[in-house]
Amino acid sequence: MEVEAATRLGQSASRQVRRASAWVLALGACLPACGDGAADGRMGPLVEPSSGMTAPPIAGAMNAKATAAGPQQPVAPVRADTAFAIGTREPGPAAELGLDECLSTGTLQATLRPANLLFLIDRSASLNCNLPPITDSASCEAEPKRADPSQPSKWEVVRQAVSTAIAELPPSASAAITYFNNDDRCGVQSLPHVPMGLMEPAQHAALTDSLKAVSPRGGTPIVGGLVLAYKQLNPDQTPNQPFGNRFVVLITDGEEGCAPEETSRLLEQELPKSRQARVITFVVGVPGSEVNRAFLSRLAFAGGAPSTLDCDHGSQDEHVGDCHFDMTRESDLGSGLREALASITQTALGCEFDLPDPEGSPVDYERVNVVYTDIHGEQQLVGQDAQRACDGGANGWQYNEDRSQVLICGDACERVRRAASIRIALGCRSILVQ
């Protein structure tokens, strides 16, 4: 969502002389809700692939670690915001922090990065089966039909959980759906069944109507579906990409049944290319996929969204792996899948925005502060917290790896999202969370 702000430049010659970077980025708007992306404890850091499939933190969207701006000292002990104090003094309004001069010198436009999610959903015949223990996975593969018509099928549970996740996306997000297969055999298609669009009422209706129309049949071409999903989201292959971060959400109940010889190429070539294009892949395995845990874990790890950095993604036992959202262990698939998709979408929505250079002047990274206006009209400060990862307990703001963006982490993200406006002040020494 792009937040409009008027440009008010240079209010006095003396202020202009002080420092060109003493500007303010105003994001005036009522911002949609977000979370910290790890509410259920299962969503871990998003990572970049590298040789040997060991993964350092991602450098842009939703990174696990931030690069600190070097040694910094807080100014006088002051309030960070209503939830935590900096130093030893009692909390107080941002006006007491000595930031008024920074906040009054001018405004520049800033951009909150929206999320674009492509749901890549399995519609193979095995989704017709009842859930275990009514129908176990081996029996389902042998005869993929509903044994008990009075009980829901796997597809009905998946459809309801995805519909709930879509309904909870904010209007600033965009979503699309692609099903695999598309011909009741092993076919896949390059364009989504429902094209990417902002979550306005018409788009929500198109997505939910599409889900209702699905009748599971055919095979499970995971590789083909992912390759074409990456092509759709890669700006080098498909121009005119929507602004923002791009995600694939893969949901499957099985293993690659159409081109198993292509799985190595997917992991070794296609996934690294997708990460270079800054596409992140979330992986969800529902009952039936327990025979494919190792492969799905490799996908989640190489795709940039493992459960933890030390999750098991190298096992030779296809039943072993815990980097993905493994719903095969859930006693209540409906509840577990809704929680998993909520964690995924909240992580994707994030709480980040670009940090532009003010009129080409270099930013002094030790002189950045984040201030928001609360529901009472008071300005509150969000302290800088670079001591922990954004998904590892940080409760404040931090830079992404190349310091081109400001990320707001933890509970601070939720408070900022509820705020009437948020401003980033450049030019006053950063106040740190102690």
C-alpha beads as a LAMMPS data file, in Angstrom:
LAMMPS data file: protein, C-alpha beads

434 atoms
433 bonds

1 atom types
1 bond types

-500.0 500.0 xlo xhi
-500.0 500.0 ylo yhi
-500.0 500.0 zlo zhi

Masses

1 110.0

Atoms # bond

1 1 1 0.000 0.000 0.000
2 1 1 1.456 3.295 -0.993
3 1 1 0.883 5.983 1.604
4 1 1 0.514 9.489 0.318
5 1 1 2.233 12.390 2.042
6 1 1 2.663 15.947 0.917
7 1 1 6.179 17.311 0.535
8 1 1 6.925 20.240 2.762
9 1 1 10.501 21.320 2.253
10 1 1 12.782 23.752 3.990
11 1 1 11.044 25.850 6.582
12 1 1 14.038 28.004 7.412
13 1 1 17.557 28.493 6.093
14 1 1 19.097 27.488 9.387
15 1 1 17.280 24.141 9.363
16 1 1 18.370 23.440 5.834
17 1 1 21.987 24.054 6.766
18 1 1 21.933 21.600 9.686
19 1 1 21.705 18.392 7.682
20 1 1 19.968 17.343 4.505
21 1 1 18.907 14.082 6.116
22 1 1 16.807 15.780 8.782
23 1 1 13.591 14.922 6.990
24 1 1 10.525 13.031 8.033
25 1 1 8.812 10.238 6.157
26 1 1 5.112 10.439 6.914
27 1 1 2.949 7.410 6.379
28 1 1 -0.473 8.886 7.084
29 1 1 -3.140 6.218 6.920
30 1 1 -5.019 3.689 8.964
31 1 1 -2.900 0.594 8.313
32 1 1 -4.245 -2.993 8.179
33 1 1 -3.563 -5.464 10.942
34 1 1 -0.503 -7.653 10.976
35 1 1 1.280 -10.037 13.278
36 1 1 4.804 -11.020 14.037
37 1 1 4.706 -13.994 11.692
38 1 1 5.501 -16.478 14.431
39 1 1 2.459 -16.456 16.642
40 1 1 2.158 -20.228 16.771
41 1 1 5.866 -20.820 17.228
42 1 1 6.143 -22.749 13.945
43 1 1 6.993 -20.047 11.456
44 1 1 10.682 -19.380 11.537
45 1 1 13.152 -17.284 9.602
46 1 1 12.961 -16.714 5.897
47 1 1 16.240 -17.534 4.241
48 1 1 18.270 -17.260 1.069
49 1 1 19.645 -20.422 -0.568
50 1 1 23.355 -21.003 -0.947
51 1 1 25.644 -23.861 -1.815
52 1 1 25.104 -26.949 0.298
53 1 1 21.572 -25.716 1.054
54 1 1 22.681 -23.952 4.188
55 1 1 20.782 -20.729 4.324
56 1 1 21.837 -17.319 5.572
57 1 1 19.048 -14.861 6.342
58 1 1 17.159 -13.238 3.511
59 1 1 18.334 -9.758 2.641
60 1 1 15.045 -8.116 1.768
61 1 1 11.621 -9.410 2.619
62 1 1 11.030 -10.619 6.160
63 1 1 14.652 -11.221 7.012
64 1 1 15.634 -13.178 10.092
65 1 1 18.439 -10.884 11.144
66 1 1 19.186 -7.230 10.704
67 1 1 22.528 -5.558 10.214
68 1 1 23.140 -3.141 13.029
69 1 1 24.316 0.319 12.087
70 1 1 27.409 0.076 14.226
71 1 1 27.975 1.111 17.830
72 1 1 25.189 3.321 19.075
73 1 1 24.422 4.926 22.386
74 1 1 20.948 5.939 23.431
75 1 1 20.364 9.529 24.357
76 1 1 18.757 10.342 27.688
77 1 1 16.749 7.415 29.133
78 1 1 13.387 7.816 27.442
79 1 1 10.233 6.003 26.540
80 1 1 10.230 3.579 23.641
81 1 1 6.454 3.246 23.535
82 1 1 3.593 2.162 25.764
83 1 1 4.890 -1.411 26.063
84 1 1 8.515 -1.056 27.051
85 1 1 10.809 1.534 28.552
86 1 1 14.295 2.524 27.434
87 1 1 16.693 3.208 30.262
88 1 1 15.329 3.842 33.727
89 1 1 12.973 6.780 33.366
90 1 1 9.206 6.379 33.483
91 1 1 7.437 6.353 30.111
92 1 1 6.516 9.675 28.567
93 1 1 5.305 11.052 25.238
94 1 1 7.575 11.310 22.198
95 1 1 7.554 15.081 22.551
96 1 1 9.880 14.639 25.531
97 1 1 12.475 12.887 23.399
98 1 1 13.834 15.996 21.734
99 1 1 12.664 14.893 18.286
100 1 1 10.351 17.836 17.597
101 1 1 12.870 19.625 15.421
102 1 1 13.391 16.514 13.284
103 1 1 9.652 16.004 12.994
104 1 1 9.008 19.557 11.854
105 1 1 11.516 19.950 9.046
106 1 1 9.481 18.385 6.233
107 1 1 7.881 15.236 4.853
108 1 1 8.649 12.774 2.094
109 1 1 6.550 10.006 0.587
110 1 1 7.201 6.465 1.852
111 1 1 5.838 3.092 0.782
112 1 1 4.666 0.200 2.917
113 1 1 5.382 -3.010 0.997
114 1 1 2.254 -5.097 0.343
115 1 1 2.107 -8.886 -0.021
116 1 1 1.262 -10.795 -3.217
117 1 1 0.342 -14.419 -2.508
118 1 1 -0.112 -17.150 -5.111
119 1 1 -1.901 -20.125 -3.556
120 1 1 -0.734 -23.256 -5.413
121 1 1 -3.231 -25.947 -4.437
122 1 1 -3.293 -29.683 -5.056
123 1 1 -6.579 -30.967 -6.570
124 1 1 -5.525 -34.590 -7.099
125 1 1 -7.980 -37.450 -6.647
126 1 1 -6.688 -38.421 -3.205
127 1 1 -8.230 -35.271 -1.748
128 1 1 -11.636 -36.954 -2.169
129 1 1 -10.820 -39.270 0.741
130 1 1 -11.953 -38.879 4.311
131 1 1 -9.346 -37.903 6.842
132 1 1 -7.518 -40.505 8.908
133 1 1 -8.446 -42.595 10.793
134 1 1 -11.548 -43.119 8.633
135 1 1 -9.307 -43.594 5.595
136 1 1 -5.571 -44.005 6.044
137 1 1 -3.203 -42.716 3.389
138 1 1 -2.363 -46.115 1.879
139 1 1 -6.044 -46.977 1.456
140 1 1 -6.704 -43.541 -0.030
141 1 1 -3.975 -43.960 -2.647
142 1 1 -5.357 -47.367 -3.571
143 1 1 -8.948 -46.137 -3.813
144 1 1 -9.251 -42.323 -3.711
145 1 1 -12.868 -41.861 -2.723
146 1 1 -14.881 -40.829 0.311
147 1 1 -15.619 -43.876 2.456
148 1 1 -18.034 -42.092 4.802
149 1 1 -20.253 -39.506 3.065
150 1 1 -21.330 -38.118 6.436
151 1 1 -17.765 -37.006 7.215
152 1 1 -15.799 -34.277 5.391
153 1 1 -13.267 -35.058 2.694
154 1 1 -9.726 -33.741 2.807
155 1 1 -10.625 -31.301 0.034
156 1 1 -13.566 -29.856 1.975
157 1 1 -11.304 -29.174 4.955
158 1 1 -8.596 -27.603 2.751
159 1 1 -11.160 -25.500 0.879
160 1 1 -12.632 -24.121 4.095
161 1 1 -9.221 -23.282 5.583
162 1 1 -8.035 -21.513 2.417
163 1 1 -11.329 -19.610 2.171
164 1 1 -10.859 -18.414 5.757
165 1 1 -7.279 -17.307 5.073
166 1 1 -8.351 -15.398 1.964
167 1 1 -11.209 -13.696 3.792
168 1 1 -8.769 -12.372 6.397
169 1 1 -6.358 -10.766 3.916
170 1 1 -6.425 -6.938 4.038
171 1 1 -7.406 -4.888 0.971
172 1 1 -3.751 -3.875 0.494
173 1 1 -2.760 -7.503 -0.205
174 1 1 -3.123 -9.309 -3.537
175 1 1 -3.885 -12.998 -4.047
176 1 1 -4.214 -15.552 -6.844
177 1 1 -4.971 -19.289 -7.082
178 1 1 -3.500 -21.985 -9.318
179 1 1 -4.540 -25.643 -9.080
180 1 1 -2.479 -28.656 -10.031
181 1 1 -3.423 -30.646 -12.025
182 1 1 -5.626 -28.823 -14.525
183 1 1 -6.738 -31.666 -16.799
184 1 1 -7.601 -34.555 -14.436
185 1 1 -4.207 -36.103 -15.232
186 1 1 -0.840 -34.326 -14.917
187 1 1 -1.428 -31.004 -16.646
188 1 1 -0.345 -27.629 -15.312
189 1 1 -0.847 -24.142 -16.660
190 1 1 1.275 -21.010 -16.820
191 1 1 -1.445 -18.549 -15.811
192 1 1 -3.324 -18.740 -12.498
193 1 1 -6.891 -19.994 -12.538
194 1 1 -7.706 -16.763 -10.688
195 1 1 -5.226 -14.014 -11.663
196 1 1 -3.429 -11.904 -9.064
197 1 1 -5.551 -9.021 -7.849
198 1 1 -6.024 -6.724 -4.880
199 1 1 -8.308 -8.150 -2.224
200 1 1 -11.321 -6.095 -3.147
201 1 1 -14.817 -7.671 -2.948
202 1 1 -14.777 -8.833 -6.583
203 1 1 -11.409 -10.573 -6.132
204 1 1 -12.515 -12.216 -2.912
205 1 1 -15.642 -13.509 -4.666
206 1 1 -13.603 -14.824 -7.612
207 1 1 -11.233 -16.724 -5.320
208 1 1 -13.940 -18.280 -3.158
209 1 1 -16.125 -19.184 -6.158
210 1 1 -13.118 -20.862 -7.751
211 1 1 -12.514 -22.972 -4.649
212 1 1 -16.164 -24.034 -4.554
213 1 1 -16.010 -25.216 -8.169
214 1 1 -13.098 -27.622 -7.683
215 1 1 -13.684 -31.355 -8.002
216 1 1 -10.522 -33.299 -7.113
217 1 1 -9.290 -35.643 -9.831
218 1 1 -6.072 -36.798 -11.451
219 1 1 -2.416 -36.745 -10.449
220 1 1 -0.019 -34.594 -8.427
221 1 1 2.371 -32.547 -10.634
222 1 1 4.087 -30.599 -7.851
223 1 1 7.192 -29.831 -9.892
224 1 1 5.303 -28.552 -12.918
225 1 1 2.995 -26.451 -10.775
226 1 1 5.874 -24.814 -8.897
227 1 1 7.971 -24.119 -12.003
228 1 1 5.073 -22.268 -13.653
229 1 1 4.168 -20.481 -10.413
230 1 1 7.735 -19.162 -10.196
231 1 1 7.565 -18.067 -13.815
232 1 1 4.368 -16.163 -13.075
233 1 1 5.964 -14.285 -10.163
234 1 1 9.419 -13.717 -11.670
235 1 1 9.675 -10.184 -13.122
236 1 1 12.363 -11.358 -15.553
237 1 1 9.919 -13.868 -17.051
238 1 1 6.568 -12.145 -16.518
239 1 1 6.692 -8.331 -16.735
240 1 1 4.400 -5.886 -14.932
241 1 1 4.603 -7.580 -11.562
242 1 1 2.549 -5.944 -8.818
243 1 1 4.550 -3.904 -6.341
244 1 1 5.497 -5.667 -3.135
245 1 1 6.809 -8.968 -1.811
246 1 1 5.910 -12.173 -3.657
247 1 1 5.014 -15.538 -2.127
248 1 1 3.959 -19.011 -3.236
249 1 1 1.844 -21.005 -0.759
250 1 1 2.016 -24.678 -1.774
251 1 1 -0.630 -27.005 -0.304
252 1 1 -0.469 -30.727 -1.126
253 1 1 -1.523 -34.111 0.250
254 1 1 0.942 -36.233 -1.659
255 1 1 4.198 -36.644 -3.494
256 1 1 5.312 -35.821 -7.017
257 1 1 3.465 -38.379 -9.117
258 1 1 3.923 -37.030 -12.635
259 1 1 7.608 -36.189 -13.074
260 1 1 9.580 -37.597 -10.111
261 1 1 12.774 -37.461 -12.164
262 1 1 12.472 -33.644 -12.183
263 1 1 12.537 -33.109 -8.405
264 1 1 16.319 -32.650 -8.313
265 1 1 16.153 -29.999 -11.035
266 1 1 13.454 -28.203 -9.082
267 1 1 15.576 -28.099 -5.930
268 1 1 18.906 -27.378 -7.578
269 1 1 17.895 -24.971 -10.370
270 1 1 14.342 -23.664 -10.211
271 1 1 14.197 -22.875 -6.498
272 1 1 17.475 -20.904 -6.474
273 1 1 16.227 -18.909 -9.471
274 1 1 12.991 -18.166 -7.647
275 1 1 14.917 -16.903 -4.625
276 1 1 17.062 -14.677 -6.834
277 1 1 13.758 -13.249 -8.081
278 1 1 12.827 -12.692 -4.394
279 1 1 9.984 -15.210 -4.396
280 1 1 9.461 -17.010 -1.076
281 1 1 7.821 -20.449 -0.906
282 1 1 5.734 -21.674 2.019
283 1 1 4.986 -25.410 2.031
284 1 1 2.007 -27.109 3.699
285 1 1 1.616 -30.900 3.752
286 1 1 -1.808 -32.305 4.657
287 1 1 -2.550 -35.989 5.459
288 1 1 -1.231 -38.172 2.676
289 1 1 2.034 -36.230 2.446
290 1 1 3.712 -38.087 5.317
291 1 1 5.469 -40.247 2.694
292 1 1 6.910 -37.032 1.249
293 1 1 8.129 -35.167 4.349
294 1 1 11.780 -35.114 3.273
295 1 1 11.022 -33.559 -0.129
296 1 1 8.561 -31.014 1.269
297 1 1 11.095 -30.030 3.930
298 1 1 13.735 -29.500 1.251
299 1 1 11.267 -27.333 -0.660
300 1 1 10.491 -25.216 2.405
301 1 1 14.147 -24.760 3.269
302 1 1 15.375 -23.960 -0.224
303 1 1 12.266 -21.856 -0.839
304 1 1 13.174 -19.449 1.933
305 1 1 10.617 -20.243 4.642
306 1 1 11.767 -23.108 6.891
307 1 1 10.326 -23.631 10.346
308 1 1 13.802 -23.064 11.849
309 1 1 17.294 -22.625 10.443
310 1 1 18.334 -25.983 11.914
311 1 1 15.280 -27.963 10.784
312 1 1 15.861 -31.370 9.187
313 1 1 16.028 -30.913 5.402
314 1 1 18.677 -33.482 4.507
315 1 1 17.270 -36.822 5.605
316 1 1 17.476 -39.752 3.193
317 1 1 14.344 -41.189 4.813
318 1 1 11.413 -39.757 2.862
319 1 1 9.261 -39.908 5.991
320 1 1 11.593 -37.563 7.924
321 1 1 11.629 -33.771 7.687
322 1 1 10.227 -30.884 9.704
323 1 1 10.966 -27.688 7.780
324 1 1 7.459 -27.342 6.328
325 1 1 4.017 -26.977 7.898
326 1 1 3.317 -30.663 8.541
327 1 1 -0.410 -31.132 9.034
328 1 1 -0.133 -34.920 9.029
329 1 1 0.534 -34.800 12.764
330 1 1 -2.511 -32.670 13.585
331 1 1 -5.384 -34.300 15.449
332 1 1 -7.735 -31.609 14.092
333 1 1 -6.761 -30.820 10.498
334 1 1 -9.250 -27.975 10.117
335 1 1 -7.991 -26.074 13.139
336 1 1 -4.328 -26.837 12.471
337 1 1 -4.540 -25.809 8.825
338 1 1 -6.319 -22.556 9.658
339 1 1 -3.586 -21.726 12.181
340 1 1 -0.850 -22.605 9.700
341 1 1 -2.333 -20.440 6.952
342 1 1 -2.901 -17.598 9.415
343 1 1 0.772 -17.786 10.414
344 1 1 1.807 -17.812 6.753
345 1 1 -0.339 -14.860 5.723
346 1 1 0.642 -12.801 8.754
347 1 1 4.304 -13.468 8.021
348 1 1 3.782 -12.498 4.385
349 1 1 1.937 -9.295 5.291
350 1 1 4.847 -8.182 7.405
351 1 1 5.466 -4.715 8.745
352 1 1 8.107 -3.135 6.537
353 1 1 8.610 -0.160 4.284
354 1 1 11.303 1.276 2.094
355 1 1 13.769 3.833 3.410
356 1 1 14.364 6.259 0.518
357 1 1 17.257 8.683 0.384
358 1 1 16.073 12.234 1.136
359 1 1 16.670 14.194 -2.074
360 1 1 19.684 11.994 -2.818
361 1 1 21.433 12.849 0.446
362 1 1 23.006 9.899 2.265
363 1 1 21.148 8.567 5.283
364 1 1 23.003 8.586 8.591
365 1 1 21.912 5.170 9.880
366 1 1 22.698 6.132 13.466
367 1 1 20.173 8.967 13.215
368 1 1 16.884 7.271 12.369
369 1 1 13.804 7.084 14.609
370 1 1 10.301 5.701 14.166
371 1 1 7.419 7.651 15.681
372 1 1 3.703 6.899 15.405
373 1 1 0.551 8.741 16.456
374 1 1 -1.663 6.653 18.735
375 1 1 -5.463 6.664 18.921
376 1 1 -5.297 9.508 21.489
377 1 1 -3.349 11.717 19.113
378 1 1 -0.081 11.401 21.037
379 1 1 3.220 10.655 19.328
380 1 1 4.913 7.509 20.597
381 1 1 8.414 6.295 19.845
382 1 1 9.278 2.785 18.651
383 1 1 12.780 1.972 19.846
384 1 1 15.380 0.339 17.620
385 1 1 15.919 -3.338 18.532
386 1 1 18.749 -4.886 16.529
387 1 1 19.850 -7.216 19.323
388 1 1 17.499 -10.028 18.246
389 1 1 16.047 -11.298 14.992
390 1 1 12.696 -9.911 13.932
391 1 1 11.166 -13.374 14.410
392 1 1 13.380 -14.123 17.412
393 1 1 11.907 -11.833 20.049
394 1 1 12.718 -8.340 18.759
395 1 1 10.161 -5.756 19.846
396 1 1 10.980 -2.596 17.974
397 1 1 12.335 -1.646 14.585
398 1 1 15.447 -2.738 12.735
399 1 1 16.989 -2.490 9.284
400 1 1 16.907 -5.214 6.705
401 1 1 20.316 -6.560 5.699
402 1 1 21.183 -3.874 3.163
403 1 1 19.468 -1.147 5.231
404 1 1 17.158 -0.196 2.388
405 1 1 14.076 -0.927 4.516
406 1 1 12.853 -0.474 8.056
407 1 1 11.153 -3.519 9.604
408 1 1 8.930 -3.216 12.669
409 1 1 8.975 -6.372 14.763
410 1 1 6.969 -8.068 17.474
411 1 1 4.142 -6.354 19.331
412 1 1 5.391 -3.004 18.083
413 1 1 4.188 -3.998 14.605
414 1 1 0.649 -4.536 15.841
415 1 1 0.582 -1.188 17.643
416 1 1 1.966 0.642 14.634
417 1 1 -0.588 -0.995 12.351
418 1 1 -3.379 0.310 14.587
419 1 1 -1.893 3.803 14.596
420 1 1 -3.366 6.751 12.747
421 1 1 0.010 7.501 11.157
422 1 1 3.663 6.614 11.362
423 1 1 6.644 8.844 10.710
424 1 1 10.301 8.071 10.293
425 1 1 12.550 10.862 11.491
426 1 1 16.000 11.126 9.948
427 1 1 18.553 13.369 11.622
428 1 1 18.212 12.703 15.368
429 1 1 20.283 10.044 17.102
430 1 1 18.547 6.652 17.152
431 1 1 17.036 5.636 20.478
432 1 1 17.682 1.985 21.234
433 1 1 15.806 -0.691 23.160
434 1 1 17.999 -1.695 26.102

Bonds

1 1 1 2
2 1 2 3
3 1 3 4
4 1 4 5
5 1 5 6
6 1 6 7
7 1 7 8
8 1 8 9
9 1 9 10
10 1 10 11
11 1 11 12
12 1 12 13
13 1 13 14
14 1 14 15
15 1 15 16
16 1 16 17
17 1 17 18
18 1 18 19
19 1 19 20
20 1 20 21
21 1 21 22
22 1 22 23
23 1 23 24
24 1 24 25
25 1 25 26
26 1 26 27
27 1 27 28
28 1 28 29
29 1 29 30
30 1 30 31
31 1 31 32
32 1 32 33
33 1 33 34
34 1 34 35
35 1 35 36
36 1 36 37
37 1 37 38
38 1 38 39
39 1 39 40
40 1 40 41
41 1 41 42
42 1 42 43
43 1 43 44
44 1 44 45
45 1 45 46
46 1 46 47
47 1 47 48
48 1 48 49
49 1 49 50
50 1 50 51
51 1 51 52
52 1 52 53
53 1 53 54
54 1 54 55
55 1 55 56
56 1 56 57
57 1 57 58
58 1 58 59
59 1 59 60
60 1 60 61
61 1 61 62
62 1 62 63
63 1 63 64
64 1 64 65
65 1 65 66
66 1 66 67
67 1 67 68
68 1 68 69
69 1 69 70
70 1 70 71
71 1 71 72
72 1 72 73
73 1 73 74
74 1 74 75
75 1 75 76
76 1 76 77
77 1 77 78
78 1 78 79
79 1 79 80
80 1 80 81
81 1 81 82
82 1 82 83
83 1 83 84
84 1 84 85
85 1 85 86
86 1 86 87
87 1 87 88
88 1 88 89
89 1 89 90
90 1 90 91
91 1 91 92
92 1 92 93
93 1 93 94
94 1 94 95
95 1 95 96
96 1 96 97
97 1 97 98
98 1 98 99
99 1 99 100
100 1 100 101
101 1 101 102
102 1 102 103
103 1 103 104
104 1 104 105
105 1 105 106
106 1 106 107
107 1 107 108
108 1 108 109
109 1 109 110
110 1 110 111
111 1 111 112
112 1 112 113
113 1 113 114
114 1 114 115
115 1 115 116
116 1 116 117
117 1 117 118
118 1 118 119
119 1 119 120
120 1 120 121
121 1 121 122
122 1 122 123
123 1 123 124
124 1 124 125
125 1 125 126
126 1 126 127
127 1 127 128
128 1 128 129
129 1 129 130
130 1 130 131
131 1 131 132
132 1 132 133
133 1 133 134
134 1 134 135
135 1 135 136
136 1 136 137
137 1 137 138
138 1 138 139
139 1 139 140
140 1 140 141
141 1 141 142
142 1 142 143
143 1 143 144
144 1 144 145
145 1 145 146
146 1 146 147
147 1 147 148
148 1 148 149
149 1 149 150
150 1 150 151
151 1 151 152
152 1 152 153
153 1 153 154
154 1 154 155
155 1 155 156
156 1 156 157
157 1 157 158
158 1 158 159
159 1 159 160
160 1 160 161
161 1 161 162
162 1 162 163
163 1 163 164
164 1 164 165
165 1 165 166
166 1 166 167
167 1 167 168
168 1 168 169
169 1 169 170
170 1 170 171
171 1 171 172
172 1 172 173
173 1 173 174
174 1 174 175
175 1 175 176
176 1 176 177
177 1 177 178
178 1 178 179
179 1 179 180
180 1 180 181
181 1 181 182
182 1 182 183
183 1 183 184
184 1 184 185
185 1 185 186
186 1 186 187
187 1 187 188
188 1 188 189
189 1 189 190
190 1 190 191
191 1 191 192
192 1 192 193
193 1 193 194
194 1 194 195
195 1 195 196
196 1 196 197
197 1 197 198
198 1 198 199
199 1 199 200
200 1 200 201
201 1 201 202
202 1 202 203
203 1 203 204
204 1 204 205
205 1 205 206
206 1 206 207
207 1 207 208
208 1 208 209
209 1 209 210
210 1 210 211
211 1 211 212
212 1 212 213
213 1 213 214
214 1 214 215
215 1 215 216
216 1 216 217
217 1 217 218
218 1 218 219
219 1 219 220
220 1 220 221
221 1 221 222
222 1 222 223
223 1 223 224
224 1 224 225
225 1 225 226
226 1 226 227
227 1 227 228
228 1 228 229
229 1 229 230
230 1 230 231
231 1 231 232
232 1 232 233
233 1 233 234
234 1 234 235
235 1 235 236
236 1 236 237
237 1 237 238
238 1 238 239
239 1 239 240
240 1 240 241
241 1 241 242
242 1 242 243
243 1 243 244
244 1 244 245
245 1 245 246
246 1 246 247
247 1 247 248
248 1 248 249
249 1 249 250
250 1 250 251
251 1 251 252
252 1 252 253
253 1 253 254
254 1 254 255
255 1 255 256
256 1 256 257
257 1 257 258
258 1 258 259
259 1 259 260
260 1 260 261
261 1 261 262
262 1 262 263
263 1 263 264
264 1 264 265
265 1 265 266
266 1 266 267
267 1 267 268
268 1 268 269
269 1 269 270
270 1 270 271
271 1 271 272
272 1 272 273
273 1 273 274
274 1 274 275
275 1 275 276
276 1 276 277
277 1 277 278
278 1 278 279
279 1 279 280
280 1 280 281
281 1 281 282
282 1 282 283
283 1 283 284
284 1 284 285
285 1 285 286
286 1 286 287
287 1 287 288
288 1 288 289
289 1 289 290
290 1 290 291
291 1 291 292
292 1 292 293
293 1 293 294
294 1 294 295
295 1 295 296
296 1 296 297
297 1 297 298
298 1 298 299
299 1 299 300
300 1 300 301
301 1 301 302
302 1 302 303
303 1 303 304
304 1 304 305
305 1 305 306
306 1 306 307
307 1 307 308
308 1 308 309
309 1 309 310
310 1 310 311
311 1 311 312
312 1 312 313
313 1 313 314
314 1 314 315
315 1 315 316
316 1 316 317
317 1 317 318
318 1 318 319
319 1 319 320
320 1 320 321
321 1 321 322
322 1 322 323
323 1 323 324
324 1 324 325
325 1 325 326
326 1 326 327
327 1 327 328
328 1 328 329
329 1 329 330
330 1 330 331
331 1 331 332
332 1 332 333
333 1 333 334
334 1 334 335
335 1 335 336
336 1 336 337
337 1 337 338
338 1 338 339
339 1 339 340
340 1 340 341
341 1 341 342
342 1 342 343
343 1 343 344
344 1 344 345
345 1 345 346
346 1 346 347
347 1 347 348
348 1 348 349
349 1 349 350
350 1 350 351
351 1 351 352
352 1 352 353
353 1 353 354
354 1 354 355
355 1 355 356
356 1 356 357
357 1 357 358
358 1 358 359
359 1 359 360
360 1 360 361
361 1 361 362
362 1 362 363
363 1 363 364
364 1 364 365
365 1 365 366
366 1 366 367
367 1 367 368
368 1 368 369
369 1 369 370
370 1 370 371
371 1 371 372
372 1 372 373
373 1 373 374
374 1 374 375
375 1 375 376
376 1 376 377
377 1 377 378
378 1 378 379
379 1 379 380
380 1 380 381
381 1 381 382
382 1 382 383
383 1 383 384
384 1 384 385
385 1 385 386
386 1 386 387
387 1 387 388
388 1 388 389
389 1 389 390
390 1 390 391
391 1 391 392
392 1 392 393
393 1 393 394
394 1 394 395
395 1 395 396
396 1 396 397
397 1 397 398
398 1 398 399
399 1 399 400
400 1 400 401
401 1 401 402
402 1 402 403
403 1 403 404
404 1 404 405
405 1 405 406
406 1 406 407
407 1 407 408
408 1 408 409
409 1 409 410
410 1 410 411
411 1 411 412
412 1 412 413
413 1 413 414
414 1 414 415
415 1 415 416
416 1 416 417
417 1 417 418
418 1 418 419
419 1 419 420
420 1 420 421
421 1 421 422
422 1 422 423
423 1 423 424
424 1 424 425
425 1 425 426
426 1 426 427
427 1 427 428
428 1 428 429
429 1 429 430
430 1 430 431
431 1 431 432
432 1 432 433
433 1 433 434
